[in-house]
Amino acid sequence: MRRCLPVLLSLLSAPARAEGELEKAEQLTIQQLFEVAVRSAPALENAAYSRTQANAQYEAAKGPHDFTVSGLFDFQKTSGAPTLPGLGGNEFTTMQGSVSFKKLLPTNGTIELIGQNTNSTNDILGNVSETITSSLKLRLTQPLLRGIGQASAYKTIDIARYRRNAALVKHSADARVFAVEMIQTYWKLSLAWRKLDIRRASVELGKRQVAFVEAGIRTGKYANAELLPVQQAIVSRQQEILTAELEVVETSIELRRLAGLEVTPDNYPLRTSVLPAPQPLPLDAKTYVAKALAESDDLKVAIAEVASTAAAERGSRRDLGPRVDLRVDGGTIGTDITQRDPTMNPAPIIGNPSFGGSLRALNAGGYSVSGNLTVEYQIGNHNARGVHRADRSNAYHSRVLAATKRADVASEVVRIVYATQVHLKSSELGTLAVSLAEQNVEAETKKFEAGKSSSAEIIRRQDDLEAARLRQAIEQASFQIVLSQLEAAAGIILTKYNVKMLK
């Protein structure tokens, strides 16, 4: 037995070194941790990235509905060889410029205002003439069957908008999931610290029993054999302390990584607040189910997906018919042309045409009207029919998923409410169990002092006390964890901890 004592003493000194390292742990409340996490947590930054991408896609989808201004300038010159010996060749020069203003209509047609100016110069055998023509036209292009109406005009933008809305909701959902994960990890770490304290307290109980038995051995009251069960228990409890310390370190690192805090060899443990005793609260399942159905981000995402697939189905339905497109344009034309004196031979030029002259001639009664009708029918129409069938199937599937998600949310909230009630009641019973276990240890110790018990029996009572304390701590942590799930379902967790998503 004396040979065992040095080994036992060396083992007892080991946790002191580990305990000293853990005592340097930085202490943070859960609110302080959230204040850091909202600025640096990778999960929140990833959620912000997804939302930015959805906003960008929605912005791009609005492109076809932009008011478009376009301009064109064209120059062309043609010069031919002389037609007769000694005479000049033929030259034709054309300069054309235009400006148009175009807008997509809600009917999926387009309306366009076009202003155009053309300057033509002809040199035929040295006979030069110049014509400047200005025109102002209004052009309407409108599908009459395939692609007609708002369902086609706004199909892309509607799909992008609903998906953007879903991404915004998912952004909030990611924040709630992150908040729940943070809270759960925080209370798991608090539980790890509580387990470590309980394990250390058990070793202290063993040490006091060792001192008590050794004193009795010196007086001859107890046999040496009474020391062996206590020594064995201390060694086993020392192993449990090492396991508890490892759990503290691992959970600390997990929490640091989750919150975006730096992990270094000199700065890794975190200390949390002490596990609080659960406080009774009203737990009406109907009330929480109603709140969850109104606030559930997952359900909102499913509903947004229903709207998105419905928009796709409406749009593809418009593409089932043949293509019949009408194009009509009309407007006024003004021309200013080279003038020659017909009384003289050769006739001299007596005026130069100008852009202003062509504009003044716009109200002289000249006009231009044109129209065309394009008809196209694809026999079989397999592509449009296949796309519409796929869109219709997606719309039906999204409605089924939304109904399933609604049922899932309701059933999950019922489960969480019941689990919260169980952990609340179990924690209350745990307090009573710890009190009774402490009384049993005290009673067994008195029996031992009276010579009516043994060290082995005291160790069993101490183990019962340790188990009761562990069960109580687990129930306290479990209550905090399911409470966070309940607060997330009710839509109050972000407000409670002031979690704001990155923009």
C-alpha positions as CSV (number, residue, x, y, z in Angstrom):
1,M,0.0,0.0,0.0
2,R,2.8,2.4,0.8
3,R,4.2,1.7,-2.8
4,C,0.8,2.9,-4.2
5,L,0.9,6.2,-2.3
6,P,3.6,8.0,-4.4
7,V,1.8,7.0,-7.6
8,L,-1.5,8.3,-6.3
9,L,0.1,11.6,-5.2
10,S,1.7,12.0,-8.7
11,L,-1.7,11.4,-10.3
12,L,-3.3,13.9,-8.0
13,S,-0.9,16.6,-9.1
14,A,-1.6,16.1,-12.8
15,P,-5.0,17.8,-12.9
16,A,-3.6,20.8,-11.1
17,R,-1.4,21.6,-14.1
18,A,-4.4,21.2,-16.5
19,E,-6.6,23.2,-14.2
20,G,-4.1,26.0,-14.3
21,E,-4.2,26.2,-18.1
22,L,-8.0,26.2,-18.2
23,E,-8.2,28.9,-15.5
24,K,-6.7,31.3,-18.1
25,A,-9.9,30.8,-20.2
26,E,-11.5,34.0,-21.5
27,Q,-15.0,34.4,-20.0
28,L,-17.9,35.6,-22.2
29,T,-21.6,35.8,-21.7
30,I,-23.8,34.6,-24.5
31,Q,-24.8,38.2,-25.4
32,Q,-21.1,39.2,-25.6
33,L,-20.4,36.3,-27.8
34,F,-23.3,37.3,-30.2
35,E,-21.9,40.8,-30.4
36,V,-18.7,39.4,-31.7
37,A,-20.3,36.8,-33.9
38,V,-22.5,39.2,-35.9
39,R,-19.3,40.8,-37.1
40,S,-17.1,37.8,-37.8
41,A,-19.1,34.6,-38.0
42,P,-18.4,32.7,-41.2
43,A,-22.0,31.3,-41.3
44,L,-23.5,34.8,-41.4
45,E,-21.0,36.0,-44.0
46,N,-22.0,33.0,-46.2
47,A,-25.7,33.8,-45.8
48,A,-25.1,37.4,-46.8
49,Y,-23.3,36.2,-49.9
50,S,-26.3,34.0,-50.9
51,R,-28.6,37.0,-50.5
52,T,-26.3,39.3,-52.6
53,Q,-26.3,36.7,-55.4
54,A,-30.1,36.5,-55.4
55,N,-30.4,40.3,-55.4
56,A,-28.0,40.4,-58.4
57,Q,-30.0,37.9,-60.3
58,Y,-33.2,39.8,-59.7
59,E,-31.6,43.0,-60.9
60,A,-30.4,41.3,-64.0
61,A,-33.9,39.9,-64.7
62,K,-35.3,43.4,-64.9
63,G,-33.0,44.2,-67.9
64,P,-35.6,43.5,-70.6
65,H,-37.9,46.1,-69.0
66,D,-35.4,48.9,-69.1
67,F,-36.1,52.0,-71.2
68,T,-33.6,51.6,-74.0
69,V,-32.1,54.5,-76.0
70,S,-30.0,53.6,-79.0
71,G,-28.2,55.5,-81.8
72,L,-26.8,54.5,-85.1
73,F,-24.6,56.3,-87.7
74,D,-23.9,54.7,-91.0
75,F,-21.7,55.9,-93.9
76,Q,-21.4,54.4,-97.3
77,K,-19.7,55.6,-100.5
78,T,-19.7,53.9,-103.9
79,S,-17.5,55.0,-106.8
80,G,-17.8,53.4,-110.3
81,A,-15.6,53.5,-113.4
82,P,-16.3,56.2,-116.1
83,T,-19.2,55.2,-118.3
84,L,-17.9,57.1,-121.4
85,P,-14.4,58.3,-122.4
86,G,-13.7,61.7,-121.1
87,L,-16.6,61.7,-118.7
88,G,-16.5,61.3,-114.9
89,G,-17.6,58.2,-113.1
90,N,-20.6,57.6,-110.9
91,E,-20.4,58.2,-107.2
92,F,-23.0,57.6,-104.5
93,T,-22.5,58.7,-100.9
94,T,-25.0,58.0,-98.2
95,M,-24.9,59.1,-94.5
96,Q,-27.6,57.9,-92.2
97,G,-28.1,58.5,-88.5
98,S,-30.9,57.4,-86.2
99,V,-32.0,57.6,-82.6
100,S,-34.6,55.3,-81.0
101,F,-36.4,55.0,-77.7
102,K,-37.8,51.6,-76.9
103,K,-39.8,50.1,-74.1
104,L,-41.3,46.7,-73.4
105,L,-45.0,46.8,-72.8
106,P,-47.0,44.8,-70.3
107,T,-48.6,42.9,-73.2
108,N,-45.0,41.6,-74.1
109,G,-45.0,43.8,-77.1
110,T,-42.6,46.7,-77.7
111,I,-43.2,50.3,-78.6
112,E,-40.4,52.3,-80.2
113,L,-40.0,55.9,-81.3
114,I,-37.5,56.3,-84.1
115,G,-36.0,59.5,-85.4
116,Q,-34.0,59.1,-88.6
117,N,-32.0,61.4,-91.0
118,T,-30.5,60.3,-94.3
119,N,-28.2,62.4,-96.5
120,S,-27.7,61.0,-100.0
121,T,-25.4,62.5,-102.6
122,N,-25.3,61.3,-106.2
123,D,-22.8,62.2,-108.8
124,I,-23.8,60.8,-112.2
125,L,-21.7,61.9,-115.1
126,G,-20.8,65.1,-113.2
127,N,-24.4,65.9,-112.5
128,V,-24.5,66.2,-108.7
129,S,-27.7,66.0,-106.6
130,E,-28.2,65.9,-102.9
131,T,-31.2,64.8,-100.8
132,I,-31.7,65.1,-97.1
133,T,-34.6,63.2,-95.6
134,S,-35.8,63.3,-92.0
135,S,-38.5,61.0,-90.5
136,L,-40.2,60.4,-87.2
137,K,-41.9,57.1,-86.7
138,L,-43.7,55.2,-84.0
139,R,-43.3,51.4,-84.2
140,L,-45.4,48.8,-82.4
141,T,-44.5,45.1,-82.3
142,Q,-46.9,42.8,-80.6
143,P,-47.3,39.0,-80.3
144,L,-50.9,38.0,-80.8
145,L,-50.8,34.3,-79.7
146,R,-47.5,32.9,-78.5
147,G,-45.8,35.0,-75.8
148,I,-48.7,37.4,-75.4
149,G,-49.6,39.1,-72.0
150,Q,-48.1,39.8,-68.7
151,A,-47.4,36.1,-67.9
152,S,-44.8,36.1,-70.7
153,A,-43.6,39.7,-70.3
154,Y,-42.9,39.3,-66.6
155,K,-42.1,35.6,-66.4
156,T,-38.4,36.0,-65.9
157,I,-38.7,38.9,-63.5
158,D,-41.4,37.2,-61.5
159,I,-39.4,34.0,-61.1
160,A,-36.3,36.1,-60.1
161,R,-38.3,38.2,-57.7
162,Y,-39.9,35.2,-55.9
163,R,-36.5,33.5,-55.7
164,R,-35.0,36.7,-54.4
165,N,-37.7,36.8,-51.7
166,A,-37.0,33.2,-50.9
167,A,-33.3,34.1,-50.6
168,L,-34.1,37.0,-48.3
169,V,-36.2,34.7,-46.1
170,K,-33.5,32.0,-46.2
171,H,-31.1,34.7,-45.1
172,S,-33.1,35.2,-42.0
173,A,-33.6,31.5,-41.6
174,D,-29.8,31.0,-41.7
175,A,-29.5,33.7,-39.0
176,R,-32.0,31.8,-36.8
177,V,-30.2,28.5,-37.4
178,F,-26.9,30.1,-36.6
179,A,-28.4,31.6,-33.4
180,V,-29.7,28.2,-32.3
181,E,-26.4,26.6,-33.0
182,M,-24.5,29.3,-31.1
183,I,-26.8,28.9,-28.1
184,Q,-26.6,25.1,-28.1
185,T,-22.9,25.1,-28.3
186,Y,-22.6,27.8,-25.6
187,W,-24.7,25.7,-23.2
188,K,-22.9,22.5,-24.2
189,L,-19.7,24.3,-23.2
190,S,-21.3,25.5,-20.0
191,L,-22.4,21.9,-19.3
192,A,-18.8,20.7,-20.0
193,W,-17.5,23.2,-17.4
194,R,-20.2,21.9,-15.0
195,K,-19.2,18.3,-15.6
196,L,-15.6,19.3,-14.9
197,D,-16.5,21.0,-11.6
198,I,-18.6,17.9,-10.6
199,R,-15.7,15.6,-11.4
200,R,-13.3,17.7,-9.4
201,A,-15.7,17.8,-6.5
202,S,-15.8,14.0,-6.5
203,V,-12.1,13.9,-6.3
204,E,-12.2,16.3,-3.3
205,L,-14.7,14.0,-1.6
206,G,-12.4,11.1,-2.2
207,K,-9.4,13.0,-0.8
208,R,-11.4,13.8,2.4
209,Q,-12.3,10.1,2.7
210,V,-8.7,9.2,2.3
211,A,-7.7,11.6,5.1
212,F,-10.5,10.3,7.3
213,V,-9.6,6.6,6.8
214,E,-5.8,7.2,7.2
215,A,-6.5,8.9,10.5
216,G,-8.6,5.9,11.6
217,I,-5.8,3.5,10.5
218,R,-3.3,5.3,12.6
219,T,-5.5,4.9,15.6
220,G,-6.3,1.3,14.8
221,K,-10.0,2.0,14.2
222,Y,-9.9,0.9,10.6
223,A,-8.1,-1.8,8.7
224,N,-5.7,-0.9,5.9
225,A,-8.1,-2.5,3.4
226,E,-10.6,0.3,3.9
227,L,-8.2,2.6,2.0
228,L,-8.1,0.6,-1.3
229,P,-11.7,1.3,-2.5
230,V,-11.1,5.1,-2.0
231,Q,-7.8,5.0,-3.8
232,Q,-9.3,3.1,-6.7
233,A,-12.2,5.6,-6.9
234,I,-9.8,8.6,-6.9
235,V,-7.8,7.2,-9.8
236,S,-11.0,6.5,-11.8
237,R,-12.3,10.0,-11.1
238,Q,-9.0,11.5,-12.1
239,Q,-9.4,9.8,-15.5
240,E,-12.9,11.3,-15.7
241,I,-11.4,14.8,-15.0
242,L,-9.1,14.4,-17.9
243,T,-12.0,13.4,-20.2
244,A,-14.0,16.4,-18.9
245,E,-11.1,18.8,-19.5
246,L,-10.8,17.5,-23.1
247,E,-14.5,18.1,-23.6
248,V,-14.1,21.7,-22.4
249,V,-11.2,22.3,-24.8
250,E,-13.0,20.7,-27.8
251,T,-16.2,22.6,-27.2
252,S,-14.4,25.8,-26.6
253,I,-12.6,25.5,-30.0
254,E,-15.9,24.6,-31.6
255,L,-17.6,27.7,-30.2
256,R,-14.7,29.9,-31.2
257,R,-14.8,28.6,-34.8
258,L,-18.5,29.1,-34.9
259,A,-18.3,32.7,-33.7
260,G,-15.4,33.6,-35.9
261,L,-13.0,34.0,-32.9
262,E,-9.3,33.2,-33.3
263,V,-7.9,29.9,-32.1
264,T,-4.3,29.9,-31.0
265,P,-2.2,27.6,-28.8
266,D,-2.2,30.3,-26.2
267,N,-5.8,31.3,-26.5
268,Y,-8.3,28.5,-27.0
269,P,-10.4,27.8,-23.9
270,L,-13.6,29.8,-23.3
271,R,-15.5,30.1,-20.0
272,T,-19.3,30.6,-20.1
273,S,-21.9,31.7,-17.6
274,V,-23.0,29.1,-15.0
275,L,-25.9,26.9,-16.1
276,P,-29.0,28.7,-14.8
277,A,-31.9,26.9,-13.1
278,P,-34.8,26.6,-15.5
279,Q,-37.6,29.1,-14.9
280,P,-41.2,28.0,-15.4
281,L,-42.9,29.6,-18.5
282,P,-46.3,29.2,-20.2
283,L,-46.0,26.4,-22.8
284,D,-49.2,26.3,-24.8
285,A,-48.7,24.1,-27.8
286,K,-51.5,25.7,-29.9
287,T,-50.1,29.2,-29.3
288,Y,-46.6,28.2,-30.3
289,V,-47.8,26.2,-33.4
290,A,-49.7,29.3,-34.6
291,K,-46.6,31.5,-34.1
292,A,-44.4,29.0,-35.8
293,L,-46.7,28.7,-38.9
294,A,-46.7,32.5,-39.1
295,E,-43.0,33.0,-38.6
296,S,-41.4,29.8,-40.0
297,D,-38.7,30.8,-42.5
298,D,-38.7,27.3,-44.0
299,L,-42.4,27.6,-44.7
300,K,-42.0,31.1,-46.2
301,V,-39.3,29.8,-48.5
302,A,-41.6,26.9,-49.6
303,I,-44.4,29.4,-50.3
304,A,-42.1,31.6,-52.3
305,E,-41.0,28.6,-54.3
306,V,-44.7,27.8,-55.0
307,A,-45.1,31.4,-56.4
308,S,-42.0,31.0,-58.5
309,T,-43.0,27.7,-60.1
310,A,-46.5,29.1,-60.7
311,A,-45.0,32.1,-62.6
312,A,-42.9,29.7,-64.7
313,E,-46.0,27.6,-65.5
314,R,-48.1,30.6,-66.5
315,G,-45.3,31.8,-68.8
316,S,-44.6,28.5,-70.5
317,R,-48.4,28.0,-71.1
318,R,-48.3,31.2,-73.3
319,D,-45.7,29.5,-75.5
320,L,-47.9,26.6,-76.5
321,G,-49.7,28.4,-79.4
322,P,-48.3,29.3,-82.8
323,R,-46.3,32.4,-83.3
324,V,-48.4,35.3,-84.7
325,D,-46.6,38.6,-84.4
326,L,-47.9,42.0,-85.7
327,R,-45.6,44.8,-86.5
328,V,-46.9,48.3,-87.5
329,D,-45.1,51.6,-87.8
330,G,-45.9,54.9,-89.2
331,G,-44.9,58.5,-89.1
332,T,-44.1,61.7,-91.0
333,I,-41.3,62.3,-93.5
334,G,-39.7,65.5,-94.6
335,T,-37.4,65.9,-97.6
336,D,-35.1,68.7,-98.7
337,I,-33.5,68.2,-102.1
338,T,-31.1,70.0,-104.5
339,Q,-32.9,72.7,-106.5
340,R,-31.9,73.5,-110.2
341,D,-33.0,76.3,-112.5
342,P,-34.8,74.5,-115.4
343,T,-34.6,77.6,-117.7
344,M,-30.9,77.3,-118.1
345,N,-28.8,74.7,-119.7
346,P,-27.0,73.2,-118.0
347,A,-29.3,73.8,-115.0
348,P,-27.3,75.4,-112.2
349,I,-27.9,74.6,-108.5
350,I,-29.8,77.4,-106.9
351,G,-30.1,76.0,-103.3
352,N,-28.4,73.6,-101.0
353,P,-30.5,71.1,-99.0
354,S,-30.1,71.1,-95.2
355,F,-31.1,69.1,-92.1
356,G,-33.2,72.0,-90.9
357,G,-35.0,72.1,-94.2
358,S,-35.9,68.4,-93.9
359,L,-37.2,69.0,-90.4
360,R,-39.4,71.9,-91.6
361,A,-40.8,69.7,-94.3
362,L,-42.1,67.2,-91.8
363,N,-45.4,69.0,-91.6
364,A,-45.8,69.2,-95.3
365,G,-48.0,66.1,-95.4
366,G,-45.4,63.4,-96.2
367,Y,-45.8,60.2,-94.3
368,S,-44.8,56.6,-94.3
369,V,-46.9,53.6,-93.0
370,S,-45.9,49.9,-93.0
371,G,-47.0,46.7,-91.4
372,N,-46.4,43.0,-91.4
373,L,-47.7,39.9,-89.9
374,T,-45.4,37.0,-89.1
375,V,-46.9,33.5,-88.7
376,E,-45.0,30.5,-87.6
377,Y,-46.2,27.1,-86.5
378,Q,-44.0,24.3,-85.3
379,I,-45.5,21.0,-86.0
380,G,-45.4,18.9,-82.9
381,N,-44.2,21.8,-80.8
382,H,-42.3,19.4,-78.6
383,N,-40.0,21.9,-77.0
384,A,-42.7,24.2,-75.7
385,R,-44.9,21.3,-74.6
386,G,-42.0,19.6,-72.8
387,V,-41.1,22.9,-71.0
388,H,-44.7,23.5,-70.0
389,R,-45.1,19.9,-68.7
390,A,-41.9,20.3,-66.6
391,D,-43.0,23.6,-65.3
392,R,-46.4,22.2,-64.4
393,S,-44.8,19.3,-62.6
394,N,-42.5,21.6,-60.7
395,A,-45.5,23.8,-59.6
396,Y,-47.4,20.7,-58.4
397,H,-44.3,19.4,-56.6
398,S,-43.6,22.7,-54.9
399,R,-47.2,22.8,-53.6
400,V,-46.8,19.3,-52.2
401,L,-43.6,20.3,-50.5
402,A,-45.2,23.4,-49.0
403,A,-48.0,21.4,-47.5
404,T,-45.5,18.9,-46.2
405,K,-43.4,21.6,-44.7
406,R,-46.4,23.1,-43.0
407,A,-47.1,19.7,-41.3
408,D,-43.5,19.3,-40.4
409,V,-43.3,22.7,-38.7
410,A,-46.5,22.0,-36.7
411,S,-45.3,18.6,-35.6
412,E,-41.8,19.8,-34.8
413,V,-43.2,22.6,-32.6
414,V,-45.4,20.1,-30.7
415,R,-42.3,18.0,-30.1
416,I,-40.2,20.9,-28.9
417,V,-43.0,22.1,-26.5
418,Y,-43.3,18.7,-25.0
419,A,-39.5,18.3,-24.7
420,T,-39.3,21.7,-23.0
421,Q,-41.9,20.6,-20.5
422,V,-40.1,17.3,-19.9
423,H,-36.7,19.0,-19.3
424,L,-38.2,21.6,-17.0
425,K,-39.9,18.9,-14.9
426,S,-36.8,16.7,-15.0
427,S,-34.6,19.6,-13.9
428,E,-36.9,20.2,-10.9
429,L,-36.7,16.5,-10.0
430,G,-32.9,16.7,-10.4
431,T,-32.6,19.3,-7.7
432,L,-34.5,16.9,-5.3
433,A,-32.4,14.0,-6.4
434,V,-29.1,15.9,-5.7
435,S,-30.4,16.8,-2.2
436,L,-31.3,13.2,-1.4
437,A,-28.0,12.0,-2.7
438,E,-26.1,14.4,-0.5
439,Q,-28.1,13.3,2.5
440,N,-27.3,9.6,1.6
441,V,-23.6,10.4,1.5
442,E,-23.8,12.1,4.9
443,A,-25.8,9.3,6.4
444,E,-23.5,6.6,5.1
445,T,-20.5,8.5,6.4
446,K,-22.0,8.6,9.9
447,K,-22.7,4.8,9.6
448,F,-19.0,4.4,8.7
449,E,-17.9,6.4,11.7
450,A,-20.1,4.2,13.8
451,G,-18.5,1.0,12.3
452,K,-21.7,0.0,10.5
453,S,-20.5,0.7,6.9
454,S,-17.4,0.5,4.8
455,S,-15.4,2.8,2.5
456,A,-16.6,0.9,-0.6
457,E,-20.2,1.8,0.4
458,I,-19.4,5.4,0.9
459,I,-17.7,5.5,-2.6
460,R,-20.9,4.0,-4.1
461,R,-22.9,6.8,-2.4
462,Q,-20.5,9.4,-3.7
463,D,-20.8,8.0,-7.2
464,D,-24.6,8.2,-6.8
465,L,-24.2,11.9,-5.8
466,E,-21.9,12.5,-8.8
467,A,-24.4,10.9,-11.2
468,A,-27.3,12.9,-9.8
469,R,-25.4,16.1,-10.2
470,L,-24.5,15.2,-13.7
471,R,-28.1,14.3,-14.6
472,Q,-29.3,17.6,-13.2
473,A,-26.7,19.6,-15.2
474,I,-27.6,17.7,-18.4
475,E,-31.3,18.5,-17.9
476,Q,-30.5,22.2,-17.2
477,A,-28.5,22.4,-20.4
478,S,-31.1,20.4,-22.4
479,F,-33.7,22.9,-21.2
480,Q,-31.7,25.8,-22.5
481,I,-31.1,24.1,-25.8
482,V,-34.8,23.2,-26.5
483,L,-35.8,26.7,-25.3
484,S,-33.6,28.2,-28.0
485,Q,-35.4,25.9,-30.6
486,L,-38.7,27.1,-29.3
487,E,-37.7,30.8,-29.4
488,A,-36.5,30.2,-33.0
489,A,-39.8,28.6,-34.0
490,A,-41.7,31.5,-32.4
491,G,-39.5,34.0,-34.3
492,I,-38.1,35.9,-31.3
493,I,-34.6,34.5,-31.0
494,L,-32.9,37.1,-33.3
495,T,-34.6,40.0,-31.4
496,K,-33.7,38.5,-28.0
497,Y,-30.0,38.3,-28.8
498,N,-29.9,41.3,-31.2
499,V,-28.6,39.3,-34.1
500,K,-28.4,41.4,-37.2
501,M,-27.5,39.9,-40.6
502,L,-24.6,41.4,-42.6
503,K,-25.8,43.5,-45.6
